[in-house]
């Protein structure tokens, strides 16, 4: 078995298989796409860690994963305050509560990065603390939108605030901006996690399309956190098209 084939199979189990397109709950073609996404969660080389969809599709995704026999093993994730990061705490809490009622296991909430850029830390803390309470025991993954923060000190500050407010995961990006996941930003987030001494995970998201893209973050996580740390409880890759390339490598059909 080639090293790339082995790596691909390992990465499949770390994927949040994502579709964040239409928010029109009456879109029949999107409904079909969500069902197809859920069917893909179970591959010939194991299951993905989670399926991530917009809140309006959580109920359908929950039913579809059950239909395909994957619901017990595959987590169901959704987003809140997404993608702009400008919703108020009350709106975000309502969105989270509805998503959990409809079957979501994990919430990926966008940190109010526009407020942070303006120095309004109180607004950032208010929304994240309210999100933590709304999630209760469900996993809270905080999207920092590191490409918009850009500055090293701001990225670190955002990560530290998110951890102080109870984040279970730090996530780089929404995938909806010009600059998404970068190794430089990932290094900062992993440093903050390591320094905290807490059981917090890291999710690279945005722009990951190939095995090589994901491998850069896998290697970085192993170097900084240790190989034993790398599992679906600590490391995720958020992507839509990445699975295609991982499957090609796992099958041995990828171009050499």
C-alpha positions in Angstrom: 0.0 0.0 0.0 1.4 3.4 -1.0 2.0 6.1 1.6 -0.5 8.4 -0.2 -3.2 5.6 -0.2 -2.7 5.1 3.5 -2.8 8.9 4.2 -6.0 9.3 2.1 -7.8 6.6 4.1 -6.7 8.2 7.3 -7.9 11.7 6.1 -11.3 10.4 5.1 -12.1 9.7 8.7 -11.2 13.3 9.6 -13.4 15.0 7.0 -16.4 17.2 7.6 -18.1 16.6 4.3 -19.6 19.9 3.5 -22.3 21.5 1.3 -23.1 25.1 2.1 -24.9 26.2 -1.1 -28.6 27.1 -1.3 -30.5 28.2 1.8 -33.8 27.8 0.0 -35.6 24.9 1.8 -37.9 24.5 -1.2 -35.0 24.0 -3.7 -35.6 20.5 -5.0 -32.2 20.2 -6.7 -30.5 21.2 -3.5 -32.5 18.7 -1.6 -31.3 16.0 -3.9 -27.7 17.2 -3.5 -28.0 17.0 0.2 -29.2 13.5 0.0 -26.4 12.6 -2.3 -23.9 14.2 0.1 -25.2 12.0 3.0 -25.0 8.9 0.8 -21.3 9.7 0.2 -20.6 9.9 4.0 -20.1 6.1 3.9 -17.2 5.2 1.5 -15.5 1.9 0.6 -12.6 3.1 2.9 -14.6 4.1 5.9 -16.9 6.9 7.1 -16.3 10.6 7.2 -16.3 12.3 10.6 -19.3 14.5 9.9 -21.6 16.0 7.3 -22.1 19.8 7.4 -25.1 21.6 5.9 -27.0 24.8 6.3 -29.6 24.9 9.1 -32.5 24.6 6.7 -31.2 21.2 5.6 -30.4 19.6 9.0 -33.7 17.7 9.2 -33.3 16.3 5.7 -29.6 15.4 6.4 -30.6 13.7 9.6 -33.3 11.6 7.8 -30.9 10.8 4.9 -28.1 9.6 7.2 -30.5 7.4 9.0 -31.8 6.0 5.7 -28.2 5.2 4.5 -27.4 3.6 7.9 -24.7 6.1 8.8 -26.4 8.3 11.4 -25.0 6.4 14.4 -21.4 6.9 13.3 -21.4 10.2 11.3 -22.0 13.4 13.1 -24.3 16.1 11.7 -22.9 19.6 11.7 -24.4 22.9 10.8 -23.5 26.6 10.8 -24.6 29.7 12.7 -24.0 33.4 12.2 -22.8 32.3 8.8 -21.1 33.4 6.7 -20.8 37.2 7.4 -20.4 37.0 11.2 -22.7 40.0 11.7 -25.8 38.4 13.3 -26.7 39.4 16.9 -26.4 37.0 19.8 -30.2 36.5 20.0 -30.5 35.5 16.3 -27.6 33.2 16.6 -28.9 31.4 19.7 -32.3 30.9 18.0 -30.6 29.4 14.9 -28.5 27.1 17.1 -31.5 26.0 19.2 -33.6 25.2 16.1 -30.7 23.2 14.5 -30.2 21.1 17.6 -33.9 20.5 17.8 -33.8 19.2 14.2 -30.9 16.8 14.9 -27.6 18.7 14.7 -24.7 17.3 16.8 -22.2 20.1 16.1 -22.5 23.8 15.6 -19.9 25.8 13.6 -20.5 29.4 14.6 -18.7 32.3 13.0 -17.0 34.5 15.5 -18.1 38.1 15.0 -14.8 39.1 13.4 -16.1 42.5 12.0 -16.7 43.5 15.7 -13.3 42.3 16.7 -11.7 44.3 13.9 -13.5 47.4 15.4 -12.2 46.5 18.8 -15.6 45.5 20.1 -14.6 42.6 22.2 -17.8 42.7 24.3 -19.9 41.8 21.3 -17.6 38.9 20.4 -17.7 37.5 23.9 -21.5 38.0 24.2 -22.2 36.0 21.1 -19.8 33.2 21.8 -20.9 32.8 25.4 -24.5 32.7 24.3 -23.6 30.2 21.6 -21.8 28.0 24.2 -24.9 28.0 26.5 -27.2 27.3 23.5 -25.1 24.3 22.4 -25.1 22.8 25.9 -23.3 19.5 25.6 -23.2 19.7 21.8 -19.9 20.4 20.1 -19.2 24.1 19.5 -16.7 24.8 16.7 -15.8 28.5 16.4 -14.9 29.9 12.9 -12.4 32.6 13.3 -12.3 33.8 9.6 -8.5 34.1 9.9 -8.1 35.5 6.3 -10.2 38.5 7.3 -8.4 39.1 10.6 -5.1 38.7 8.7 -2.9 40.1 11.6 -1.1 37.6 13.7 -2.0 39.3 16.9 -5.7 39.5 16.0 -5.8 35.8 15.0 -4.3 34.9 18.3 -6.6 37.2 20.2 -9.7 35.7 18.4 -8.5 32.2 19.2 -7.9 33.0 22.9 -11.3 34.6 23.2 -13.0 31.6 21.6 -11.3 29.3 24.0 -12.2 31.4 27.0 -15.8 31.3 25.9 -15.8 27.5 25.7 -15.0 26.6 22.1 -14.5 22.8 21.6 -12.8 23.4 18.2 -11.0 26.4 16.5 -11.8 26.6 12.8 -9.9 28.7 10.3 -12.5 29.9 7.8 -16.0 29.8 6.3 -14.6 29.1 2.9 -16.6 32.1 1.6 -13.8 34.7 1.5 -10.8 35.3 -0.6 -8.2 34.0 1.9 -9.2 30.8 3.8 -7.1 28.2 5.6 -3.4 28.8 5.6 -0.6 27.0 7.4 0.5 30.2 9.0 -3.0 30.8 10.6 -3.2 27.1 11.5 0.1 27.3 13.3 -1.3 30.2 15.5 -4.5 28.3 16.3 -2.6 25.1 17.2 -0.2 27.1 19.4 -3.1 28.6 21.3 -4.6 25.2 21.8 -1.4 23.7 22.9 -0.7 26.5 25.4 -4.2 26.2 26.8 -3.6 22.6 27.9 -7.3 21.9 27.1 -8.9 19.2 25.0 -9.7 21.5 22.1 -9.6 20.5 18.4 -8.6 22.3 15.2 -10.4 22.4 11.9 -8.8 23.5 8.6 -11.5 24.7 6.2 -11.6 26.6 3.0 -9.5 25.9 -0.1 -8.8 22.2 0.7 -9.2 20.3 -2.5 -6.4 17.7 -2.7 -4.7 15.2 -0.6 -1.6 17.5 -0.7 -3.7 20.4 0.6 -4.9 18.4 3.6 -1.6 16.7 4.2 0.0 20.1 5.0 -2.3 20.4 8.0 -2.0 16.8 9.1 1.8 17.1 9.2 1.6 20.4 11.0 -0.8 19.0 13.6 1.5 15.9 14.2 4.6 18.1 14.5 3.0 20.5 17.0 0.6 18.3 18.9 2.0 14.7 18.5 0.7 11.9 16.3 -1.5 10.5 19.1 -3.5 13.8 19.1 -4.5 13.4 15.5 -8.0 11.8 15.4 -11.5 13.0 14.6 -12.0 14.3 18.1 -9.1 16.8 17.6 -8.5 17.3 13.8 -11.0 17.9 11.0 -10.8 19.0 7.4 -13.9 21.0 6.2 -14.3 20.6 2.5 -16.7 19.6 -0.3 -14.5 18.4 -3.2 -11.6 17.0 -1.1 -13.3 13.6 -0.8 -13.0 13.0 -4.5 -9.2 13.3 -4.5 -8.9 11.3 -1.3 -10.9 8.5 -2.9 -8.8 8.5 -6.0 -5.7 8.1 -3.9 -7.2 5.5 -1.6 -8.2 3.5 -4.8 -4.8 4.0 -6.3 -6.3 5.7 -9.4 -4.9 9.2 -8.8 -2.4 10.5 -11.3 1.2 10.0 -10.2 
